[in-house]
């Protein structure tokens, strides 16, 4: 039962709910595919948890450094995207030369 206080909010949210309902119904099959996958991955996540907890002090220690470096990384991002196509262009050449370097 809706109380007098929540009724105006309920009425306000109803059009949004009606608008989102078709999208929810559309996504239901995808949701049904993802749920079994989640339960497949869950044991692995549980298995990795102790390791994650062990790494927590290191993570906390590295966080200030990461925060210092983050603006620089963001600044370099455009350059990275400029160089990326060139990298992919040169990749075939690298694989041609690699056997010669190994010999």
N, C-alpha and C positions, 0 to 999 in steps of 0.2 A: 504494500500500500504506500502510495506516495504521500509524503507529508506536505503541509502547506508551504514550507520553506523550499522544498526541492521542486515543487510543481512548476514554478516559472522557469527554472533552469531546464527542466525536462521539456517543456513546451518550446523553449528557445533552441534546444539541441535536436529536436525531432526532425526538422527539415534536413539538417546535416546527416543525420542517421539514414533518412530515406534516400538521400543523394548517394551515400556511400554503400548502401546495400547491394546494388548491382555489381559494383566493383568487388565487394566481398564474395559474392556468389561466383563471380568470374575467377577469382583467385583460389577458390576452394579446392579444385583439382590439384593445383600446384602445391597447396598446403598439405594435401594428402600424400603427395610424393615426398615432401621434405620431412615430414614427421618420422617415417621409418628410417630415413637417412640420419636424422638426428639421433635416434636410438642406436644406430650402428656405431656412430662416432662417440657417443656418450661414454662407453667403457674405456676408450682410449683417453678421453679427456680426464676421467677419474684416475686412470693410471698415471697420467702426467702431472697431476695435481701436486704430489709431494715434491717433485722436481721443480715445479713452478714456485712453490713456497720457499724452497732452498735458494732460488735465484732472486727472490725479493730483495734481500739486502743489497745485492749488486745493482739491481734495477734502481733502487732508491739512491744509491751512491752515484750512478751515472746520470740520473735525471737532471741535476743542475748543468752538467756539461751539455746534455742534449738541448736544454733550453737556451744555452749560450749559442750553440751551433745552428739552431733552427732558423733564425733570421737569415743567416748566410746561405743555408740550403734553399730557402724560399727565393732569395735573390738570384741564385744560380740556376734555378729551374728553367727560365727561358733559354739560357745558353744550352742547357742539357737537351731541350727539345730541338734546338737548332742543329746540334751535333748528332743527334740520334739517327736521322736519315743517312747521314754520311757514314756512320758506323755500319748500318745495314747494307749500304752500298759496297763497303770494303770487306765485308764478311766473306763473300765468295773468294775474293783474292787471298784472304788469309788462309782459307782452307786449301787453296792451290799451293801456297808457299809452305805450309806446315810440313808436308812430307819431306820437302827439301831441307828444312831446318832440323828435322829429326835424324836424318842420315848422317 
